[in-house]
Every structure is written in structure tokens, then in C-alpha cells.
Amino acid sequence: MTRKLESEEFCYVEVEIRVKTDHAILVHDCKREAWLPLSQIEDADDVLEPGHHVELLIPTWLATEKGLI
């Protein structure tokens, strides 16, 4: 499901997926690790498996809170 997005509210982050659970993924951006809830990832239906390098669209507030931007 894709919601109507406004550029200030969402941003892309490039990360490696380290761990996946039913509700979240642990990602690494070469500087830090952070848990991201799947419910906050746009198009989380995409393949999100450990070891994959992906570009995720997430809320800017979450990226800021987790130190990913």
C-alpha cells in the first residue's frame, strides 16, 4: 500500500537489512544500527530479507529519531 506522500514528511534511507522479525527489521547504514517497524516502511511488501541492501521510504521523523539522517 502506498500513501500519498509529501517530500517533507518522508525520506529515503539506504541500508543493509541485518535481521527481520514479524514486526520490524534491524538495519545498518554503515554508521549505526536501528530497528524500524514494518508498519512505518512504505511498500514494506517488497523483499526485505537479511543481507539485502535496500533503499527504504520512511517518515522523516523516524529517520531522524533513529539517527539515519
HELIX and SHEET records of a PDB file:
HELIX    1   1 LEU A   38  GLN A   40  5                                   3    
HELIX    2   2 THR A   60  GLU A   65  1                                   6    
SHEET    1   A 4 GLU A  33  PRO A  37  0                                        
SHEET    2   A 4 ALA A  24  HIS A  28 -1                                        
SHEET    3   A 4 PHE A  10  LYS A  20 -1                                        
SHEET    4   A 4 HIS A  53  PRO A  59 -1                                        
END                                                                             
